[in-house]
Amino acid sequence: MATQTEKTVVYAAGIVQGIALVTFPAASTILTDPSEYDLSSTQYGTLFLPQVITAITAALLGAGLSNRVGTKRVYLVGLAASLASMALLLASSFLTDDKQLAYALLLLATACLGAGFGFTVPALNTLTAAFNPTAVSRSILVLNALLGLGTVLAPVFVAIFDGLGFWWGLPLLSALLLIVLLVVSVGLPLQTETAQAGSSAATRLAIPRRYWVYACFAVLYGICETVNGNWSQLDMTSELGASTTQAALALTAFWGMVTVGRLLFAAVQRVFPPRLTYHVLPFVLAGAFVLIWLLPDDEPAFGTLAFALAGLGCSALLPLTISFGQEELTALSAAVAGGVIAFYQLGYGIAAFGVGPLIDHGVELSTVYALAAIVATAMGLWSFVVAGRRPSPESLHAQPG
């Protein structure tokens, strides 16, 4: 039986991992500032490719490693990788006079962050479910909300520390929190039973065609979320004339509404079924993208509201994709969550890297959001392929396989 300390540490890790995950997008205006790192749009986009590669690899390998070495060790490795990422980012902030060296450290930092995300987040889900066997859905909901809280806090902290004259206070704070988590976690049992036989059997099964339906949706979703999460601040400053603080507020509004939306749709799922949520939200997101595309140049306040609407549109889509997949592909339930996360990261990479060269070749960010509206509309239509004939899952938030 897990102690309250173990439960608290796992939930705290969710917040800290959320902060670390959004640290680089939250610092986008600093990374592209000529007086700091002076990254071009292409360099900024390329920055996330190592993160995508390592996150996909870690997400796919995590379940098998948990069966062999235990979930605790996978979780600790993930925390250590995230700590390495924050340490490298912190070190790079003092080496910006050597742009090439600083950029190399940033690339290493995002690679470590991807590994940290890919290992830690699935492990946290597994530990949370094991520690709360009589309330799995509620505990997973709490964990998702706390991860979301971390993503909300990152741009706030960047704005605060930047206002104080040392933006690198965020990676320093994250590193200190990760050190505390590692020290405390090493001394805790953090034990969970893993269904090794079931997981091994699942990995030997042929992958059905329906699996790729979910994978396709995850890629589309990853593109849409990342256009907001990684490029919103640059759109606010370059297209809408916002200050750095206003741009950080827009990113905070986006991630805040992602979190609020997940809580909201979980609370109303009896009167507003998850399947209906799944069909409606992509079109809400498409509408938000159109608004961002059409915003006047000197109205950053409206930009913040539009990105908040985009956050609502994104909110429940990823957890619902995992839920539908786990309930339909029961023989592959243990692999569905990792697979969906991996393909979500593929979409993340497409948007994180692909937008940069477009901007450097003269395409305005507002036009990128117009294109994103098309992707969101395609995702809405594809949602009927994924779940058009499926009953709503019992829980908005998927349970670990």
C-alpha positions as CSV (number, residue, x, y, z in Angstrom):
1,M,0.0,0.0,0.0
2,A,1.5,3.3,-1.0
3,T,2.1,6.0,1.6
4,Q,0.8,9.5,1.4
5,T,4.4,10.7,0.9
6,E,4.7,8.5,-2.3
7,K,1.4,9.9,-3.7
8,T,2.4,13.4,-2.9
9,V,5.8,13.0,-4.6
10,V,4.3,11.6,-7.7
11,Y,1.8,14.4,-8.0
12,A,4.6,16.9,-7.3
13,A,6.7,15.3,-10.1
14,G,3.7,15.9,-12.5
15,I,3.9,19.7,-11.8
16,V,7.6,19.9,-12.1
17,Q,7.7,17.8,-15.3
18,G,5.0,20.1,-16.8
19,I,7.1,23.2,-16.0
20,A,10.2,21.6,-17.6
21,L,8.3,20.5,-20.7
22,V,7.2,24.0,-21.6
23,T,10.4,25.8,-20.6
24,F,11.8,26.1,-24.1
25,P,8.6,27.3,-25.8
26,A,8.0,29.7,-22.9
27,A,11.5,31.2,-23.5
28,S,10.9,31.5,-27.3
29,T,11.2,35.3,-27.3
30,I,14.5,35.1,-25.4
31,L,15.9,32.3,-27.7
32,T,15.2,34.5,-30.8
33,D,16.2,37.8,-29.2
34,P,19.3,39.2,-31.0
35,S,20.8,40.3,-27.7
36,E,20.5,36.7,-26.3
37,Y,20.7,33.6,-28.5
38,D,19.7,35.3,-31.7
39,L,18.1,32.1,-33.2
40,S,16.5,32.3,-36.6
41,S,13.0,30.8,-37.0
42,T,14.5,27.8,-38.6
43,Q,17.1,27.3,-35.8
44,Y,14.3,27.7,-33.2
45,G,12.2,25.1,-34.9
46,T,15.1,22.7,-35.4
47,L,15.8,23.0,-31.7
48,F,12.9,20.7,-31.0
49,L,13.9,17.8,-33.4
50,P,16.2,16.1,-30.8
51,Q,13.3,16.4,-28.3
52,V,10.9,14.7,-30.7
53,I,13.3,11.8,-31.5
54,T,14.2,11.1,-27.9
55,A,10.6,11.5,-26.7
56,I,9.3,9.0,-29.3
57,T,12.1,6.5,-28.5
58,A,11.6,6.8,-24.7
59,A,7.8,6.5,-25.0
60,L,8.1,3.3,-27.1
61,L,10.8,1.8,-24.9
62,G,9.3,2.8,-21.6
63,A,6.8,0.0,-21.1
64,G,9.3,-2.8,-21.9
65,L,11.9,-1.2,-19.6
66,S,9.4,-0.9,-16.8
67,N,8.8,-4.6,-17.0
68,R,12.5,-5.5,-16.9
69,V,13.9,-3.0,-14.4
70,G,10.8,-1.6,-12.7
71,T,8.7,1.6,-13.0
72,K,10.7,3.4,-10.3
73,R,14.0,3.2,-12.2
74,V,12.4,4.3,-15.4
75,Y,10.8,7.3,-13.5
76,L,14.2,8.1,-11.9
77,V,16.0,8.0,-15.3
78,G,13.3,10.4,-16.7
79,L,13.8,12.8,-13.8
80,A,17.6,12.7,-14.3
81,A,17.2,13.4,-18.0
82,S,15.0,16.4,-17.3
83,L,17.5,17.6,-14.8
84,A,20.3,17.3,-17.3
85,S,18.2,19.3,-19.8
86,M,17.7,22.2,-17.3
87,A,21.4,22.2,-16.4
88,L,22.4,22.4,-20.0
89,L,19.9,25.2,-20.7
90,L,21.2,27.1,-17.6
91,A,24.8,26.6,-18.8
92,S,24.0,27.9,-22.3
93,S,22.6,31.1,-20.8
94,F,26.1,32.1,-19.8
95,L,27.6,31.3,-23.1
96,T,25.5,33.3,-25.5
97,D,28.6,35.2,-26.7
98,D,29.6,32.0,-28.5
99,K,26.4,31.4,-30.5
100,Q,27.4,28.0,-31.9
101,L,28.4,26.6,-28.6
102,A,25.2,27.9,-27.0
103,Y,23.1,26.4,-29.7
104,A,24.8,23.0,-29.4
105,L,24.0,23.0,-25.7
106,L,20.4,23.9,-26.5
107,L,20.2,20.9,-28.8
108,L,21.6,18.6,-26.2
109,A,19.2,20.1,-23.7
110,T,16.1,19.4,-25.8
111,A,17.3,15.9,-26.5
112,C,17.5,15.3,-22.7
113,L,14.1,16.9,-22.2
114,G,12.5,14.6,-24.7
115,A,13.9,11.5,-23.0
116,G,12.7,12.9,-19.6
117,F,9.2,13.4,-21.0
118,G,9.0,10.0,-22.7
119,F,10.2,8.1,-19.6
120,T,8.6,10.1,-16.8
121,V,5.1,10.8,-17.9
122,P,4.0,7.2,-18.6
123,A,5.7,6.1,-15.4
124,L,3.8,8.7,-13.4
125,N,0.6,7.5,-14.9
126,T,1.4,3.9,-14.0
127,L,2.5,4.8,-10.4
128,T,-0.6,7.0,-9.9
129,A,-3.0,4.2,-11.0
130,A,-1.2,1.7,-8.8
131,F,-1.3,3.9,-5.7
132,N,-5.0,4.6,-6.1
133,P,-6.5,1.3,-7.2
134,T,-10.0,2.2,-6.1
135,A,-10.0,5.6,-7.8
136,V,-7.9,5.2,-10.9
137,S,-9.8,7.6,-13.1
138,R,-9.9,10.3,-10.5
139,S,-6.2,10.0,-9.7
140,I,-5.3,10.1,-13.4
141,L,-7.5,13.2,-13.8
142,V,-5.6,14.8,-10.9
143,L,-2.2,14.0,-12.4
144,N,-3.2,15.4,-15.8
145,A,-4.5,18.5,-14.1
146,L,-1.2,18.9,-12.2
147,L,0.8,18.4,-15.4
148,G,-1.3,21.1,-17.0
149,L,-0.7,23.3,-14.0
150,G,3.1,23.0,-14.6
151,T,2.7,24.0,-18.3
152,V,0.7,27.0,-17.1
153,L,3.4,28.1,-14.6
154,A,6.4,27.9,-17.0
155,P,5.5,31.1,-19.1
156,V,4.5,32.9,-15.9
157,F,7.9,32.2,-14.3
158,V,9.7,33.2,-17.4
159,A,7.9,36.5,-17.5
160,I,8.6,37.1,-13.8
161,F,12.3,36.2,-14.0
162,D,12.8,38.1,-17.2
163,G,11.2,41.1,-15.6
164,L,13.7,40.8,-12.7
165,G,16.6,40.7,-15.2
166,F,17.5,37.0,-15.1
167,W,15.2,34.8,-17.2
168,W,17.4,31.8,-16.5
169,G,15.8,31.7,-13.1
170,L,13.3,29.3,-14.6
171,P,15.7,26.5,-15.5
172,L,17.5,27.1,-12.2
173,L,14.3,26.7,-10.3
174,S,13.3,23.6,-12.3
175,A,16.7,22.1,-11.7
176,L,16.5,22.6,-8.0
177,L,13.0,21.1,-7.9
178,L,14.1,18.1,-9.9
179,I,17.1,17.6,-7.5
180,V,14.7,17.6,-4.5
181,L,12.4,15.1,-6.3
182,L,15.3,12.8,-7.1
183,V,16.7,12.8,-3.6
184,V,13.3,12.1,-2.1
185,S,12.2,9.6,-4.7
186,V,15.4,7.5,-4.3
187,G,14.5,6.8,-0.7
188,L,10.9,5.7,-1.4
189,P,9.7,2.2,-2.5
190,L,7.5,3.4,-5.4
191,Q,6.6,-0.1,-6.1
192,T,3.9,-1.2,-8.5
193,E,2.8,-4.5,-10.0
194,T,3.3,-4.7,-13.7
195,A,1.4,-7.0,-16.0
196,Q,4.5,-8.4,-17.6
197,A,2.9,-11.4,-19.3
198,G,0.1,-9.3,-20.7
199,S,2.4,-6.6,-21.9
200,S,4.7,-9.2,-23.5
201,A,1.8,-10.9,-25.2
202,A,0.5,-7.6,-26.5
203,T,3.9,-6.7,-28.1
204,R,3.9,-10.0,-30.0
205,L,0.5,-9.3,-31.6
206,A,0.2,-8.0,-35.1
207,I,-0.7,-4.3,-35.2
208,P,-4.3,-4.0,-36.5
209,R,-5.3,-1.4,-39.1
210,R,-7.4,0.5,-36.6
211,Y,-4.2,1.3,-34.6
212,W,-3.0,3.5,-37.5
213,V,-6.3,5.4,-37.4
214,Y,-5.5,6.5,-33.9
215,A,-1.9,7.2,-34.9
216,C,-3.0,9.5,-37.7
217,F,-5.3,11.5,-35.4
218,A,-2.4,11.8,-32.9
219,V,-0.2,13.3,-35.6
220,L,-2.8,15.8,-36.6
221,Y,-3.4,16.8,-32.9
222,G,0.4,17.1,-32.3
223,I,0.6,19.6,-35.2
224,C,-2.3,21.7,-33.9
225,E,-1.2,21.8,-30.3
226,T,2.4,22.7,-31.2
227,V,1.5,25.5,-33.5
228,N,0.0,27.1,-30.4
229,G,2.4,25.9,-27.7
230,N,5.6,26.7,-29.6
231,W,4.7,29.6,-31.8
232,S,2.1,31.6,-30.0
233,Q,4.5,33.9,-28.3
234,L,6.3,34.8,-31.5
235,D,3.0,35.4,-33.2
236,M,2.0,37.7,-30.4
237,T,5.2,39.7,-30.6
238,S,5.8,39.7,-34.4
239,E,2.3,39.9,-35.7
240,L,0.2,41.5,-32.9
241,G,2.8,43.9,-31.5
242,A,2.6,42.4,-28.0
243,S,5.2,42.9,-25.3
244,T,7.2,39.9,-23.9
245,T,4.9,39.8,-20.9
246,Q,1.7,39.9,-23.0
247,A,3.1,37.1,-25.2
248,A,3.8,35.0,-22.0
249,L,0.2,35.7,-20.9
250,A,-1.1,34.3,-24.2
251,L,0.9,31.1,-23.8
252,T,-0.3,30.9,-20.2
253,A,-3.9,31.3,-21.4
254,F,-3.5,28.5,-23.9
255,W,-2.1,26.0,-21.4
256,G,-4.5,27.2,-18.7
257,M,-7.5,26.5,-20.9
258,V,-6.1,23.1,-21.9
259,T,-6.1,22.2,-18.2
260,V,-9.5,23.8,-17.5
261,G,-11.0,22.1,-20.5
262,R,-9.9,18.7,-19.4
263,L,-11.5,19.2,-16.0
264,L,-14.6,20.7,-17.5
265,F,-15.3,18.0,-20.0
266,A,-14.6,15.3,-17.4
267,A,-17.1,17.0,-15.0
268,V,-19.9,17.2,-17.7
269,Q,-19.3,13.9,-19.5
270,R,-22.7,12.5,-18.2
271,V,-24.7,15.3,-19.9
272,F,-22.2,16.0,-22.7
273,P,-20.8,12.6,-23.8
274,P,-17.1,12.3,-24.5
275,R,-17.7,11.1,-28.1
276,L,-19.6,14.4,-28.8
277,T,-16.7,16.3,-27.2
278,Y,-14.3,14.5,-29.4
279,H,-16.2,15.5,-32.6
280,V,-16.8,19.2,-31.5
281,L,-13.5,20.3,-30.1
282,P,-11.5,20.1,-33.4
283,F,-13.9,22.5,-35.0
284,V,-13.7,24.8,-32.0
285,L,-9.9,24.7,-32.5
286,A,-10.3,25.4,-36.3
287,G,-12.4,28.4,-35.4
288,A,-9.8,29.7,-33.0
289,F,-7.1,29.4,-35.7
290,V,-9.2,31.4,-38.1
291,L,-9.6,34.1,-35.4
292,I,-5.9,34.2,-34.9
293,W,-5.4,34.5,-38.6
294,L,-7.8,37.4,-38.9
295,L,-6.7,39.4,-35.8
296,P,-5.8,43.0,-36.3
297,D,-2.1,43.9,-35.8
298,D,-2.5,46.1,-32.8
299,E,-4.8,44.0,-30.6
300,P,-2.7,41.6,-28.4
301,A,-5.6,41.3,-25.9
302,F,-7.7,39.7,-28.5
303,G,-4.8,37.4,-29.4
304,T,-4.7,36.2,-25.8
305,L,-8.4,35.4,-25.9
306,A,-8.0,33.6,-29.2
307,F,-5.2,31.4,-27.9
308,A,-7.3,30.7,-24.8
309,L,-10.1,29.4,-27.1
310,A,-7.5,27.3,-28.9
311,G,-6.5,25.8,-25.6
312,L,-10.1,24.8,-25.0
313,G,-10.2,23.2,-28.4
314,C,-7.1,21.2,-27.7
315,S,-8.0,20.2,-24.1
316,A,-9.6,16.8,-24.2
317,L,-8.5,15.5,-27.5
318,L,-5.3,13.7,-26.6
319,P,-6.6,11.9,-23.5
320,L,-9.8,10.9,-25.3
321,T,-7.7,9.5,-28.2
322,I,-5.9,7.2,-25.7
323,S,-9.2,6.3,-24.0
324,F,-10.9,5.3,-27.2
325,G,-7.8,3.4,-28.4
326,Q,-7.4,1.5,-25.1
327,E,-11.1,0.5,-25.0
328,E,-11.2,-0.6,-28.7
329,L,-7.8,-2.2,-29.0
330,T,-8.0,-4.1,-25.7
331,A,-5.3,-6.7,-26.7
332,L,-2.9,-3.8,-27.3
333,S,-4.1,-1.7,-24.4
334,A,-0.7,-1.5,-22.8
335,A,0.9,-0.2,-26.0
336,V,-1.8,2.2,-27.1
337,A,-0.9,5.0,-24.7
338,G,2.8,4.9,-25.6
339,G,2.1,4.6,-29.3
340,V,-0.3,7.6,-29.3
341,I,2.2,9.7,-27.3
342,A,4.9,8.7,-29.8
343,F,2.8,9.8,-32.9
344,Y,1.7,12.9,-31.0
345,Q,5.4,13.7,-30.7
346,L,5.8,13.1,-34.5
347,G,3.1,15.8,-35.1
348,Y,4.9,18.0,-32.5
349,G,8.1,17.7,-34.5
350,I,6.4,18.5,-37.8
351,A,5.0,21.8,-36.4
352,A,8.0,22.6,-34.3
353,F,10.4,22.3,-37.2
354,G,8.3,22.9,-40.2
355,V,7.0,26.3,-39.3
356,G,10.5,27.8,-38.9
357,P,11.7,27.5,-42.6
358,L,8.3,28.8,-43.8
359,I,8.8,32.0,-41.7
360,D,12.4,32.4,-42.9
361,H,11.1,32.1,-46.5
362,G,8.6,35.0,-46.0
363,V,5.5,33.2,-44.9
364,E,3.8,35.2,-42.1
365,L,2.8,33.4,-38.9
366,S,-0.8,34.5,-39.4
367,T,-0.8,32.5,-42.6
368,V,0.5,29.5,-40.7
369,Y,-2.5,29.7,-38.4
370,A,-4.8,29.8,-41.5
371,L,-3.1,26.5,-42.6
372,A,-3.5,25.1,-39.1
373,A,-7.2,25.7,-39.4
374,I,-7.3,23.3,-42.3
375,V,-5.4,20.7,-40.3
376,A,-7.8,21.1,-37.4
377,T,-10.8,20.7,-39.8
378,A,-9.2,17.5,-41.2
379,M,-8.8,16.3,-37.6
380,G,-12.5,17.0,-36.9
381,L,-13.5,15.0,-39.9
382,W,-11.1,12.2,-39.0
383,S,-12.6,12.1,-35.5
384,F,-15.7,10.4,-37.1
385,V,-13.4,7.7,-38.5
386,V,-11.9,7.2,-35.1
387,A,-15.0,7.3,-32.9
388,G,-18.0,7.7,-35.2
389,R,-19.4,4.3,-34.3
390,R,-17.8,3.9,-30.9
391,P,-19.6,4.3,-27.6
392,S,-18.1,7.0,-25.3
393,P,-15.3,5.7,-23.1
394,E,-16.1,5.4,-19.4
395,S,-13.5,8.0,-18.5
396,L,-12.2,11.1,-20.2
397,H,-8.7,10.3,-18.9
398,A,-7.2,7.0,-20.0
399,Q,-6.0,4.5,-17.6
400,P,-2.6,3.0,-18.0
401,G,-2.6,-0.3,-19.8
